[in-house]
Structure formats: structure tokens, C-alpha cells
Amino acid sequence: MKQKKSTNKNKQKTQNTMKEKKLNTQKKPEKQIINEKTTQDKTNTESKTKETKFSQKNKLLLFGIIFALIIVVLVFFFINQPKYSFVLDGVKYVSNDYTPTEFFKEFKTKQTVYVSPVMLDTKADPIVVNALNLWQIVLIGNNIGAVQLIRTTNEHGTLLHCYTNDGNVYVNKQISLQECNAIINDANNVVILLEIGNEKKAVLSKNKLIVYSPINAINATNFSIMKQIFPNAEEVVRIVNESVYGL
């Protein structure tokens, strides 16, 4: 009997041992859990470090691109700046070839000058016509031949053709746009181009004067330039007004 009881105890002990082993196999050791957590934290840290480095690289790249763009803009700005720039009587004179004084001196030696405003083909603007007439009066008053070369456009601003008087007040003929451009682009011809612009500006180059002005100031702008070139401009206009209008 005693032997049977001992056997039962051994059997029960064996069963308990097996249960403990089974439980131990199901439950992870505490050391293993700590190691996994450490590995996960390390992975997260490395991931964040990589993200930080990637973000810093992106920032550096962005700053580099912005800096390069600024340099390009500055270089473009300085390259396109005219060599000479002066403001006289509210008009800005710019040139890569002349100071205003040098240009005026050379301009006064010319024998013939084309004056070329832009007008709507079906309707001449009285303000632009007046600016054209002022140039003709002042040029002729200083013994320089004045030739009309009126560039005409449609209502969309597209150039169509030109009208010229060939320097004769009794002539008014139409010429093609190609013929007109040939006259303007001929380096031997002296041309004044009257343009509409946002600022009062005169661009001086070899045998060419481009006058930009808001439409409502076109007469004042052009007459200011005439007075800079020809000190007697006001006197010439006064004499003509007296003889024609009795003013």
C-alpha cells in the first residue's frame, strides 16, 4: 500500500512539472521581452535619425536651389542694366552707347530724321498727332529734314502697314510693313520711335531714339526731350504758333 501511494505522489509531481514547463514555454522570458523592446526602440531611433537626416538634406537642397536662383536673378539684373542712366526733367535716359550729352551733340548733326509714331489704322489719335507735329516743327526749325513714318495697327495692336510723306507735306502714301521695317532697321537712317509705355523713358542708340511715355503725357515727355536736344525748341514752336495761329 505504501508503495502505491508513493507512486501516485510521483505521478502527481511529474504532471505538475509538465504543466510548469508548458506554462514556461507559453510565457516569454522577461529578459527576452526587454531585449525585443530595446531592439524596437533602437529601430525607432534609427528611423527617426534617418528621417532627420533626410529632412536636413531636403532643407539644404532647397536652400541651395533658392540661393542659385537669387544669384541667377542678380546676374541677369546686372547684365541687363544699361551702361548709362540719367534722369533729366522727369525723363529717364538710358543707353549702352552714349551719355545724353554725347547723343544730343551727334543727333543735331543729322540731315534727315524719320519720326515714327504708332496709330490705329482707322482713327488717328490727336495727342499722338500733336507729338508728331511737334517733332517735325522743331526738327525743321533746326534745319533737319523731318519725314513722317506712321506705323498703323488694328484694334488688337497688330502692325498692319505704314504711311509716309517722304519728307513732303503734300505726299501721303501707304507702304508695306516690310518696307517700313526696312527703313526703321536701316543702320544709316536716323529714326525716332514714339511708343506708349508705363514710364517716361528715352532709349538712346546709334541713329535711333525710342521715346516711351504714358499716352496722357506723350506731348510733355517728347517736348521735354526736344528741349534737351534743341535749346531753342520753345522759341521755334512759339514762332510757328504765331505765324500759323496768330498766337
PLY file of the C-alpha trace (Angstrom):
ply
format ascii 1.0
element vertex 247
property float x
property float y
property float z
element edge 246
property int vertex1
property int vertex2
end_header
0.00 0.00 0.00
2.76 2.38 0.84
4.43 1.72 -2.49
1.21 2.51 -4.41
0.81 5.79 -2.53
4.37 6.78 -3.32
3.81 6.01 -6.96
0.76 8.26 -7.01
2.76 11.08 -5.47
5.48 10.69 -8.08
2.92 10.66 -10.82
1.31 13.85 -9.50
4.73 15.53 -9.22
5.53 14.60 -12.80
2.23 16.07 -14.01
2.87 19.32 -12.11
6.36 19.57 -13.60
4.97 19.11 -17.11
2.35 21.86 -16.51
5.06 24.27 -15.34
7.15 23.52 -18.41
4.14 24.08 -20.65
3.44 27.40 -18.98
7.08 28.40 -19.27
7.07 27.66 -22.98
3.98 29.85 -23.45
5.34 32.77 -21.44
8.33 34.70 -22.86
11.24 35.19 -20.57
11.48 38.69 -19.10
15.00 39.11 -20.45
13.80 38.34 -23.99
10.98 40.91 -23.71
13.47 43.56 -22.60
15.79 42.73 -25.49
12.95 42.98 -28.03
11.84 46.31 -26.60
15.41 47.61 -26.74
15.72 46.45 -30.36
12.42 48.14 -31.26
13.48 51.39 -29.55
16.80 51.23 -31.38
14.99 50.68 -34.69
12.66 53.63 -33.99
15.63 55.82 -33.05
17.49 54.88 -36.22
14.35 55.56 -38.27
13.92 58.98 -36.69
17.62 59.73 -37.24
17.29 58.80 -40.90
14.16 60.98 -41.21
16.00 63.89 -39.57
18.99 63.48 -41.88
16.66 63.24 -44.90
14.80 66.37 -43.78
18.10 68.24 -43.30
19.26 67.17 -46.77
15.99 68.41 -48.25
16.36 71.73 -46.45
19.94 72.11 -47.64
18.89 71.24 -51.20
16.03 73.76 -51.05
18.30 76.48 -49.68
20.82 75.67 -52.41
18.20 76.00 -55.14
16.88 79.30 -53.72
20.43 80.67 -53.42
21.22 79.66 -57.01
18.01 81.33 -58.26
18.89 84.53 -56.39
22.36 84.54 -57.99
20.86 83.99 -61.46
18.36 86.84 -60.96
21.08 89.19 -59.71
23.40 88.31 -62.60
20.55 88.77 -65.10
19.64 92.10 -63.48
23.17 93.49 -63.58
23.87 92.18 -67.11
20.73 93.90 -68.39
21.44 97.19 -66.69
22.28 99.96 -69.21
25.76 101.40 -69.12
24.43 104.95 -68.79
21.30 106.04 -66.95
20.30 109.64 -66.26
17.08 111.42 -65.28
16.58 114.84 -66.88
13.42 116.88 -66.31
11.50 113.79 -65.17
12.52 111.63 -68.15
14.86 108.66 -67.73
17.60 108.44 -70.38
19.27 105.05 -70.80
21.96 103.87 -73.21
24.80 101.42 -73.67
26.47 103.71 -76.21
26.07 107.35 -75.21
25.64 109.76 -72.38
22.69 112.07 -73.16
25.06 114.96 -73.93
27.03 112.89 -76.43
23.85 111.67 -78.11
22.35 115.17 -78.34
25.53 116.55 -79.89
25.62 113.84 -82.55
21.86 113.98 -83.18
21.99 117.66 -84.08
24.39 116.93 -86.94
21.88 114.73 -88.80
20.36 115.93 -92.07
17.19 113.83 -92.13
15.20 112.16 -89.35
12.24 109.76 -89.58
9.58 110.33 -86.93
7.57 107.14 -86.38
4.56 107.10 -84.03
2.02 104.27 -83.73
-1.66 104.92 -84.52
-4.86 102.95 -85.01
-5.36 102.50 -88.77
-8.93 103.76 -88.79
-8.52 106.58 -86.28
-5.62 108.95 -85.71
-5.15 109.91 -82.06
-4.97 113.75 -81.82
-2.50 113.55 -78.91
-0.09 111.35 -80.89
-0.54 113.53 -84.00
0.39 116.57 -81.94
3.58 114.88 -80.68
4.45 114.02 -84.30
3.87 117.63 -85.38
5.99 118.99 -82.53
8.95 116.88 -83.65
8.53 118.00 -87.26
8.35 121.69 -86.27
11.41 121.53 -84.01
13.48 119.46 -86.47
12.67 121.69 -89.46
13.25 124.77 -87.29
16.79 123.45 -86.74
17.40 122.75 -90.44
16.88 119.00 -90.21
14.60 117.27 -92.69
11.62 115.55 -91.00
9.96 112.51 -92.59
6.70 111.04 -91.31
6.67 107.27 -90.91
3.37 106.41 -89.23
3.02 102.77 -88.12
-0.63 101.67 -88.14
-2.27 98.86 -86.18
-5.63 97.14 -85.97
-7.75 97.22 -82.81
-5.69 94.33 -81.37
-2.40 96.25 -81.69
-1.06 94.19 -84.61
1.04 96.27 -87.01
-0.51 96.41 -90.49
1.44 98.85 -92.66
2.87 102.37 -92.63
2.16 105.78 -94.10
4.94 108.15 -95.12
5.15 111.60 -96.67
8.72 111.13 -97.94
9.52 114.46 -96.32
6.95 116.30 -98.47
3.91 117.84 -96.78
1.86 117.24 -99.93
2.55 113.49 -100.03
0.88 110.70 -98.05
1.45 107.17 -99.32
0.99 103.73 -97.86
3.90 101.30 -97.78
4.05 97.68 -96.66
5.13 96.65 -93.18
8.23 95.03 -94.70
9.22 98.31 -96.39
8.52 100.19 -93.20
10.66 97.87 -91.07
13.45 98.08 -93.65
13.54 101.86 -93.16
13.48 101.58 -89.36
16.15 98.87 -89.23
18.49 100.50 -91.72
21.52 101.49 -89.66
22.08 104.54 -91.87
18.63 106.01 -91.17
18.05 108.20 -88.13
14.71 107.23 -86.57
12.65 108.50 -83.63
10.16 105.86 -82.45
7.27 107.17 -80.36
5.96 104.36 -78.15
3.35 104.06 -75.41
4.81 102.86 -72.10
4.32 102.94 -68.35
7.19 105.32 -67.68
8.78 108.36 -69.27
11.93 106.98 -70.83
14.27 107.69 -73.73
16.46 104.89 -75.09
19.50 106.19 -76.96
21.40 104.12 -79.51
23.24 104.58 -82.79
20.93 106.62 -85.09
17.87 105.67 -83.04
15.86 107.37 -80.30
12.98 105.44 -78.72
10.64 107.53 -76.59
8.32 105.73 -74.14
5.53 107.59 -72.39
2.04 107.11 -70.93
-0.47 108.30 -73.53
-1.70 111.17 -71.38
1.85 112.56 -71.06
3.17 111.87 -74.55
3.35 115.53 -75.60
5.03 116.67 -72.39
7.52 113.78 -72.48
8.51 114.31 -76.12
8.70 118.08 -75.80
10.93 117.70 -72.74
13.33 115.60 -74.85
13.20 118.09 -77.72
14.22 120.88 -75.33
17.16 118.81 -74.08
18.40 118.26 -77.65
17.47 121.68 -79.04
17.66 124.54 -76.52
15.66 126.72 -78.96
12.71 124.29 -79.14
10.29 126.53 -77.24
11.23 129.53 -79.36
10.75 127.58 -82.60
7.29 126.38 -81.54
6.31 129.88 -80.43
7.29 131.37 -83.79
5.33 128.72 -85.68
2.25 129.23 -83.50
2.42 132.98 -84.09
2.74 132.62 -87.85
0.04 129.94 -88.21
-2.46 130.76 -85.49
-1.55 134.37 -84.76
-0.88 133.46 -81.13
0 1
1 2
2 3
3 4
4 5
5 6
6 7
7 8
8 9
9 10
10 11
11 12
12 13
13 14
14 15
15 16
16 17
17 18
18 19
19 20
20 21
21 22
22 23
23 24
24 25
25 26
26 27
27 28
28 29
29 30
30 31
31 32
32 33
33 34
34 35
35 36
36 37
37 38
38 39
39 40
40 41
41 42
42 43
43 44
44 45
45 46
46 47
47 48
48 49
49 50
50 51
51 52
52 53
53 54
54 55
55 56
56 57
57 58
58 59
59 60
60 61
61 62
62 63
63 64
64 65
65 66
66 67
67 68
68 69
69 70
70 71
71 72
72 73
73 74
74 75
75 76
76 77
77 78
78 79
79 80
80 81
81 82
82 83
83 84
84 85
85 86
86 87
87 88
88 89
89 90
90 91
91 92
92 93
93 94
94 95
95 96
96 97
97 98
98 99
99 100
100 101
101 102
102 103
103 104
104 105
105 106
106 107
107 108
108 109
109 110
110 111
111 112
112 113
113 114
114 115
115 116
116 117
117 118
118 119
119 120
120 121
121 122
122 123
123 124
124 125
125 126
126 127
127 128
128 129
129 130
130 131
131 132
132 133
133 134
134 135
135 136
136 137
137 138
138 139
139 140
140 141
141 142
142 143
143 144
144 145
145 146
146 147
147 148
148 149
149 150
150 151
151 152
152 153
153 154
154 155
155 156
156 157
157 158
158 159
159 160
160 161
161 162
162 163
163 164
164 165
165 166
166 167
167 168
168 169
169 170
170 171
171 172
172 173
173 174
174 175
175 176
176 177
177 178
178 179
179 180
180 181
181 182
182 183
183 184
184 185
185 186
186 187
187 188
188 189
189 190
190 191
191 192
192 193
193 194
194 195
195 196
196 197
197 198
198 199
199 200
200 201
201 202
202 203
203 204
204 205
205 206
206 207
207 208
208 209
209 210
210 211
211 212
212 213
213 214
214 215
215 216
216 217
217 218
218 219
219 220
220 221
221 222
222 223
223 224
224 225
225 226
226 227
227 228
228 229
229 230
230 231
231 232
232 233
233 234
234 235
235 236
236 237
237 238
238 239
239 240
240 241
241 242
242 243
243 244
244 245
245 246
